[in-house]
Amino acid sequence: MCCVIPGLFSFPMGALQFMPMYHTFHDNFEVHTEVCVFCLVAVYALIAWSGDRNPEPEARPRVGRATNRGEERGWGEPRSGRAEGG
């Protein structure tokens, strides 16, 4: 069911998002189609980027909370507890 609903609604929702912007800029201001497409892609990229830059507090664990095989260690710390390469 979670594949059917997005499959049914993805095209109509995409068309509803693209049509007002495309017809406004392309028909009235004679802007090229690729500019309209790149504007919509830029909006989606900015939404994804801003969501990644300002995550919810629960989205990423704090340093030291993640465990690996029962060991507590922070991000970037070696597994053995000693510096690598030396």
C-alpha positions as CSV (number, residue, x, y, z in Angstrom):
1,M,0.0,0.0,0.0
2,C,2.9,2.4,0.7
3,C,4.0,2.0,-2.9
4,V,0.6,2.3,-4.5
5,I,-0.4,5.6,-2.9
6,P,2.8,7.5,-4.0
7,G,2.6,5.9,-7.4
8,L,-0.9,7.1,-7.9
9,F,-0.4,10.6,-6.5
10,S,3.2,11.5,-7.7
11,F,2.3,12.5,-11.2
12,P,-0.8,14.6,-10.4
13,M,1.0,16.4,-7.5
14,G,4.1,17.0,-9.7
15,A,1.9,18.4,-12.4
16,L,0.1,20.7,-9.9
17,Q,3.4,22.0,-8.6
18,F,5.0,22.6,-12.1
19,M,2.0,23.9,-14.1
20,P,1.4,27.3,-12.3
21,M,5.1,28.2,-12.3
22,Y,5.7,27.0,-15.9
23,H,2.7,28.7,-17.5
24,T,3.2,31.9,-15.6
25,F,6.8,32.4,-16.6
26,H,6.9,30.6,-20.0
27,D,3.7,32.1,-21.4
28,N,3.6,35.5,-19.9
29,F,7.4,36.3,-19.7
30,E,8.7,34.0,-22.5
31,V,11.2,32.3,-20.2
32,H,12.7,29.1,-21.5
33,T,11.4,25.8,-20.2
34,E,14.8,24.7,-18.8
35,V,14.9,27.8,-16.6
36,C,11.5,26.8,-15.1
37,V,12.6,23.3,-14.5
38,F,15.9,24.4,-12.9
39,C,13.9,26.8,-10.6
40,L,11.7,24.0,-9.4
41,V,14.8,21.7,-8.9
42,A,16.5,24.5,-7.0
43,V,13.4,24.9,-4.7
44,Y,13.5,21.2,-3.9
45,A,17.2,21.3,-3.3
46,L,16.9,24.2,-1.0
47,I,14.2,22.5,1.0
48,A,16.3,19.4,1.3
49,W,19.4,21.4,2.2
50,S,17.7,23.5,4.8
51,G,16.2,20.4,6.4
52,D,19.7,18.9,6.6
53,R,21.3,22.0,8.0
54,N,18.6,22.4,10.7
55,P,17.7,18.9,11.8
56,E,15.4,18.0,14.7
57,P,17.3,17.2,17.9
58,E,16.2,13.6,17.6
59,A,17.5,13.2,14.1
60,R,21.2,12.8,14.9
61,P,22.5,11.2,18.1
62,R,24.9,13.1,20.3
63,V,28.6,12.1,20.4
64,G,29.1,9.1,22.5
65,R,25.5,7.8,22.4
66,A,26.0,5.6,19.3
67,T,27.3,2.1,20.2
68,N,29.1,-0.4,18.1
69,R,29.4,-4.0,19.4
70,G,28.9,-2.7,22.9
71,E,31.6,-0.1,22.8
72,E,30.7,3.5,23.4
73,R,32.8,5.9,21.3
74,G,32.4,9.2,19.6
75,W,32.4,10.0,15.9
76,G,35.9,9.5,14.4
77,E,37.4,7.7,17.4
78,P,39.2,4.5,16.6
79,R,37.7,1.2,17.7
80,S,40.6,0.1,19.8
81,G,40.9,3.4,21.7
82,R,44.4,4.1,20.4
83,A,45.4,6.4,17.5
84,E,45.7,4.7,14.2
85,G,48.8,4.7,12.0
86,G,51.3,4.9,14.7
